[in-house]
Every structure is written in structure tokens, then in C-alpha cells.
Amino acid sequence: MKRIVLTGGGSAGHVTPNLALIPKLFALGFDIHYIGTEKGIERGLIEKIPGVTYHAVKSGKLRRYFSIENFKDPFKVLYGAFQAFGLIRKLKPDVLFSKGGFVAVPVVIGAWLNGVPAICHESDLTPGLANRICIKFCKKIAVTFPECKKAIGDKAVLTGTPLRESLFEGSRAKGLSLMGADGDRPVLMMMGGSQGAQSVNAVLREALPELTKRYFVFHLCGKGNVEEALNSTPYYKQTEYLSDELPDALAATDLILSRAGSNAICEFHALKKPMLLVPYPMGASRGDQILNAESLQKRGLCHVLSQADLTKESLIKAIDALYSDRHALEATMAAQPAAEGTEAVMKLILEQVK
């Protein structure tokens, strides 16, 4: 039986492409193992999948700012690499696929030490720190943006991002029922990711009295960010996070307000959802979301509002402009190939299986 080890974690975006690959791998008869952290979001998402064996290793966080933990984490990464080395030596997989995140570094190194070929994936326009380290130890790195392929060089292959088939199977009727909406006005969905987007959450809530005159606002606000006092607000529904119900919610959505994480915007593009992106600013991130958003904006695939310009008034104006431009955005997205890369990534993985 062919065996594969998957890895990736730290955020939902470092797990969902693996979720897209798992059904394809099962269909081909692979024995699937996943190496992640002990307490990361990946554990909760993966352990509930029947037939996938989860293994936890230590890993330090790769920070771009000063912290006393920066002196400890290289040792955690080293220890994690030894753990991963032992696991991979025991499992003897045919291939490793890494979606990135800080847990990927010790796992990819562990595979390399065992002579197991690794395929990495980078969703953003520029490679993240973890993948920049892993490039040395992998056979190929699959990328979503042409700019990223050019930056990495010969090891890079333009594939797009693996997307879950279930995303395309949502029911608008079920989504409207989930939201408590009756479909009499356009639905604006705010997605801040699994942890939420605090500054956008706050401004959106300030703008609710005006926005709910024209839109039904469905707010995915992130874990621990529900504002109980707003629960009775007409034409507004908030919830922390969706998993299995997300395809239905997206099917019922007319407009998207979101950060500019690469996996999320690939999904919105594939679903042809007009999007207003508010990327994380420099200082709060390495600037990858700004580049992601700019790339899509240049191609006519989205509207962008910088966080520096984010106010109640500017948000209302930007959402109204998005609604006015929605048909043009939908046409442009339909005319361009969506960044759906499941089959292309599967091809890279299978090329490494002897």
C-alpha cells in the first residue's frame, strides 16, 4: 500500500488544502498519516477524519519580532525534527506533502534526513519563512501565483491551490436558513479567519446601522469574538466560525468582506464571489496579504480597502461600490481560470511515488 505523510498547521489556511487532497488520496488507496503540533488548529481538523492517523511533534514558532521565545524555539524545532525523523523512519512513507506553517519545518527536515521526497506548497505571492527554509529540503514547491514561481526558481511549479470539492456543493436555501435570512436583500459575509480580524470586526459593527438598511450581514467573527449585545440586531447574524456549513453559507452569499489570505481568496475566486479585501498591514504581518490583494486587484478580480483607510464611512462606501460593480467582477472571475490546483498538486505527489 502506498503511504503518504501530510503536514501543515498554525492556521486553518495551512490545513484546508490538505483536506482537499485527502479524498483524492483515499481514492487512490493511500495510507494517510498527518504530522502536526500537539495543540494546533490542525489537530482538531484532522483527528476527526476517519482513516487518517494523526501524530504530534514539537515545533517552535518562527517570529519576525523580538521575543525571549526566539532563543528557545530553535531548540524546539530541532527536537521536533528528531521526533519527525523517528516517525518517518518508522512509517516509511513514499512521499511527504507539506502545506507550510511553522510545524512544517521539522517535518520536512525529518523527511529529508530519511531520504523521503517532499513536495511543499506555497499559496501566497511570496514564500513564507517556513517555506523559505523548507525549499532546501524538498523536491518541488507548488505555487499559486506566477510571481512566486519566478521568485523561487527551478523548484517551483505553478499549480494553484487545492480546494475542497464540498465548497462547490453548497445549498443557497440551507445557507439562508442557517443565517436566519429570507433572501429579500443581498447577503454580505464577513470572514476574518479562524481567529477573526479584530479591527475589521469593530468597524463592521460600527457600520451595521447603515449596512443593515440594504444588506443582510452574516459575520464570521472568529473564536471568542461574538458580541452578545448585537444578537438581536435585525438583518445581522454572527457566529465564531463555520466548518461543515461553510459551503451552504457561501452559496447564499452575494458579497464577501475578508482579509486577503491566499487560500480564502482562491476559494472566493473559484466561487465567483465579489470580494472587498482588507489585507493585514505591514507590521502585523510580513506584507503577503497586501501583495495578494494587489495582484488580484490588478487583474480586476476584487476591490481593496487598506486598513489605514478603514473607517465606518469608508467601509460603507466601499461595500456599496462593490455591490454596484458586482456583475463586472463576476464576469472577470468567470473569464480567468480559477486558481484550483487539486489535480496539478496530485500529479506532483504521484510523480514522487515509486
C-alpha positions in Angstrom: 0.0 0.0 0.0 1.2 3.5 -0.9 1.7 5.7 2.2 1.9 9.5 2.4 2.6 11.9 5.3 0.9 15.2 5.2 1.8 18.2 7.4 0.9 21.9 7.8 -0.6 23.9 10.6 -0.7 27.0 12.7 -3.8 28.3 10.9 -6.8 26.9 9.0 -5.2 28.1 5.8 -2.3 25.7 6.4 -4.7 22.8 6.7 -7.6 23.2 4.2 -5.5 22.3 1.1 -4.6 19.0 2.8 -8.3 18.5 3.4 -8.9 18.9 -0.3 -6.2 16.3 -1.1 -7.3 13.6 1.4 -10.4 12.3 -0.6 -8.2 12.0 -3.7 -5.5 10.2 -1.8 -8.0 7.8 -0.3 -9.5 7.1 -3.7 -6.0 6.0 -4.9 -5.6 3.7 -2.0 -3.1 5.7 0.1 -2.5 5.1 3.8 -2.6 8.6 5.1 -0.7 10.0 8.2 -0.6 13.6 9.4 2.1 15.2 11.5 1.1 18.3 13.3 1.5 20.1 16.6 0.1 19.0 19.9 -2.3 21.9 20.3 -2.6 23.5 16.9 -5.8 24.0 14.9 -4.7 21.2 12.6 -5.2 18.6 15.3 -8.9 19.4 15.7 -9.5 19.5 12.0 -7.6 16.3 11.1 -8.2 13.9 14.0 -12.0 13.7 13.2 -11.3 12.3 9.7 -11.7 8.5 9.7 -8.8 6.7 8.3 -6.2 9.5 8.9 -3.7 8.8 11.7 -2.5 12.0 13.5 1.0 12.3 15.1 2.0 15.3 17.2 5.5 16.7 17.3 7.1 19.8 19.0 7.7 22.9 17.0 8.8 26.4 17.7 7.1 29.5 16.2 9.0 31.4 13.5 8.6 35.0 14.6 9.7 38.2 12.8 9.8 40.2 16.0 11.8 40.2 19.2 10.7 37.7 21.9 12.6 35.8 24.5 10.9 32.7 23.0 13.1 33.2 19.9 16.0 31.9 21.8 14.1 28.7 22.8 12.3 27.9 19.6 15.3 26.8 17.5 15.8 24.0 20.1 12.1 23.1 19.8 12.4 22.9 16.0 15.5 20.8 16.4 13.7 18.5 18.9 10.7 18.3 16.6 13.0 17.4 13.7 14.3 14.4 15.6 10.7 13.4 16.5 9.7 13.7 12.9 12.8 11.8 11.8 11.9 8.9 14.1 8.2 8.9 13.0 9.1 9.0 9.3 11.8 6.3 9.7 9.1 4.2 11.4 6.3 4.9 8.9 8.5 4.7 5.8 6.2 6.8 3.6 6.6 7.0 -0.1 6.2 10.8 -0.2 5.6 13.8 2.1 3.3 16.8 1.3 3.7 20.0 3.3 1.3 22.9 3.2 3.6 25.0 5.4 3.3 26.8 8.7 5.9 26.5 11.4 5.2 22.8 12.1 6.3 22.0 8.6 10.0 22.9 9.1 10.9 19.9 11.4 8.7 17.5 9.4 10.2 18.4 6.1 13.7 18.2 7.5 12.9 14.8 9.1 11.7 13.6 5.7 14.9 14.8 4.0 17.0 13.0 6.7 15.2 9.8 5.8 15.5 10.2 2.1 11.7 10.7 1.7 10.8 13.1 -1.2 8.9 16.1 -0.1 6.5 18.3 -2.1 5.8 21.7 -0.5 3.0 24.2 -1.3 3.1 28.0 -1.1 -0.2 29.8 -1.5 1.0 33.4 -1.2 2.6 35.7 -3.7 5.9 35.5 -1.9 7.1 32.4 0.0 6.7 32.5 3.8 9.6 32.0 6.2 8.8 28.3 6.9 8.7 27.5 3.2 11.9 29.5 2.5 13.6 27.2 4.9 11.9 24.1 3.5 12.8 24.8 -0.1 16.3 23.4 0.5 14.9 20.1 1.6 12.1 19.5 -0.8 11.9 18.1 -4.4 9.4 20.6 -5.7 7.3 23.5 -4.4 3.9 24.0 -5.8 2.8 27.7 -6.0 -0.4 29.6 -6.7 0.9 32.9 -8.0 3.2 33.3 -11.2 5.1 36.0 -9.2 6.0 33.3 -6.6 7.2 30.8 -9.3 9.5 33.5 -10.7 10.9 34.3 -7.2 11.6 30.7 -6.2 13.1 29.5 -9.5 13.6 26.0 -10.8 12.0 24.0 -8.0 8.7 25.9 -8.3 5.7 24.6 -10.3 2.6 26.7 -10.9 -0.3 24.6 -9.8 -2.9 26.7 -8.0 -4.2 25.8 -4.6 -6.1 22.5 -3.8 -9.7 23.4 -3.0 -12.3 21.1 -1.2 -14.9 19.7 -3.6 -17.5 20.4 -0.9 -17.1 24.1 -1.4 -18.9 23.8 -4.7 -21.8 21.7 -3.3 -23.5 24.3 -1.1 -27.2 25.0 -1.0 -28.4 28.6 -1.0 -31.6 27.6 0.7 -29.8 25.9 3.5 -27.4 28.8 3.8 -30.2 31.4 4.1 -31.8 29.2 6.7 -28.6 28.9 8.7 -28.2 32.7 8.7 -31.9 33.3 9.5 -32.2 35.4 6.3 -35.2 35.4 4.0 -33.3 36.3 0.8 -35.1 39.7 0.4 -31.8 41.6 0.2 -28.2 40.8 -0.8 -26.1 38.9 1.8 -22.8 40.4 2.8 -20.5 37.8 4.5 -17.6 39.0 6.6 -14.8 36.4 7.0 -11.9 37.1 9.4 -10.5 33.6 9.5 -10.5 31.2 12.4 -9.0 33.8 14.8 -11.1 36.7 13.4 -10.0 40.1 12.4 -10.4 42.5 15.3 -10.1 45.8 13.6 -12.4 44.9 10.7 -14.9 43.3 13.2 -15.0 46.6 15.1 -15.5 48.8 12.1 -18.1 46.5 10.6 -20.1 46.6 13.8 -19.9 50.4 13.8 -21.3 50.4 10.3 -24.2 48.0 11.0 -26.9 50.6 11.4 -26.3 51.8 7.9 -25.4 48.5 6.2 -28.4 46.6 7.5 -30.7 49.1 5.7 -29.5 47.5 2.4 -27.8 44.2 3.2 -28.1 41.1 5.4 -24.8 40.9 7.2 -23.5 37.4 8.1 -20.5 37.9 10.4 -17.9 35.1 10.9 -16.1 36.9 13.7 -13.6 34.4 15.0 -13.2 32.4 18.2 -14.3 34.3 21.3 -15.3 37.4 19.3 -19.1 37.2 19.4 -20.7 40.4 20.7 -23.7 39.2 22.7 -25.3 42.6 22.8 -25.8 42.5 19.0 -27.6 39.2 18.9 -31.0 40.8 18.4 -29.9 43.2 15.7 -32.2 42.9 12.6 -30.6 41.7 9.4 -27.4 40.6 11.3 -26.2 37.2 12.4 -22.8 36.5 14.0 -21.0 33.2 14.7 -17.5 32.4 15.6 -16.6 30.0 12.8 -18.2 27.6 10.3 -16.9 24.2 9.2 -19.3 21.8 7.5 -21.9 24.5 7.0 -19.5 26.9 5.2 -20.4 25.7 1.6 -24.1 26.5 2.3 -23.3 29.9 3.7 -21.1 30.7 0.7 -23.8 29.6 -1.7 -26.2 32.1 0.0 -23.6 34.9 -0.1 -23.6 37.8 -2.6 -20.7 39.8 -1.4 -17.6 39.0 0.6 -15.7 41.2 3.1 -12.4 39.5 4.1 -8.8 39.6 4.9 -6.6 38.6 1.9 -5.3 35.2 3.0 -4.4 33.3 -0.2 -6.5 30.2 0.4 -9.6 32.1 1.2 -9.3 34.4 -1.9 -8.7 31.4 -4.1 -11.9 29.9 -2.8 -13.8 33.2 -3.4 -12.4 33.4 -6.9 -13.4 29.8 -7.7 -16.9 30.5 -6.5 -17.1 33.9 -8.4 -17.9 35.9 -5.2 -17.3 39.6 -5.5 -14.9 40.5 -2.7 -13.7 43.5 -0.8 -10.3 42.7 0.7 -8.8 44.4 3.7 -5.3 42.9 3.9 -3.3 42.7 7.1 -1.0 45.7 7.2 2.8 45.7 7.3 3.9 45.3 10.9 1.0 43.0 11.7 2.3 40.6 9.0 5.1 40.2 6.5 3.0 42.0 3.9 2.0 38.9 2.0 -1.7 39.8 2.1 -1.1 43.2 0.7 0.7 41.6 -2.3 -2.0 39.0 -2.7 -4.7 41.7 -2.8 -2.8 43.9 -5.2 -2.3 41.0 -7.6 -6.0 40.3 -7.7 -6.9 43.9 -7.9 -4.6 44.5 -11.0 -6.4 41.6 -12.7 -9.9 43.0 -11.9 -10.8 40.2 -9.5 -11.5 42.2 -6.4 -11.8 45.6 -4.7 -9.3 46.5 -2.0 -9.6 48.8 1.1 -6.4 49.3 3.0 -6.5 49.1 6.8 -5.0 52.6 7.1 -8.1 53.9 5.3 -10.6 51.7 7.1 -13.3 53.7 8.8 -17.1 53.3 9.2 -17.7 55.7 6.4 -15.0 54.3 4.0 -16.3 50.7 4.6 -19.9 51.6 3.8 -18.8 53.4 0.7 -16.5 50.5 -0.4 -19.3 47.9 0.1 -21.8 49.9 -1.9 -19.2 50.3 -4.7 -18.5 46.5 -4.6 -22.3 45.8 -5.0 -22.5 48.3 -7.9 -19.5 46.6 -9.6 -20.5 43.0 -8.8 -21.5 41.9 -12.3 -18.3 43.2 -13.8 -16.2 41.4 -11.1 -18.2 38.1 -11.6 -17.6 38.3 -15.4 -13.9 38.9 -14.9 -13.6 36.0 -12.5 -15.5 33.7 -14.9 -13.2 34.7 -17.8 -10.0 33.8 -15.9 -9.0 30.3 -14.9 -9.6 29.9 -11.2 -6.6 29.0 -9.0 -8.0 25.5 -8.3 -5.0 23.2 -8.1 -6.0 19.9 -6.7 -5.2 17.8 -9.8 -2.0 19.6 -10.5 -0.7 19.1 -6.9 -1.8 15.4 -7.0 0.3 15.0 -10.2 3.4 16.3 -8.4 2.8 14.0 -5.5 2.3 10.9 -7.7 5.5 11.7 -9.6 7.4 11.1 -6.4 5.8 7.7 -5.6 8.0 4.9 -6.9 
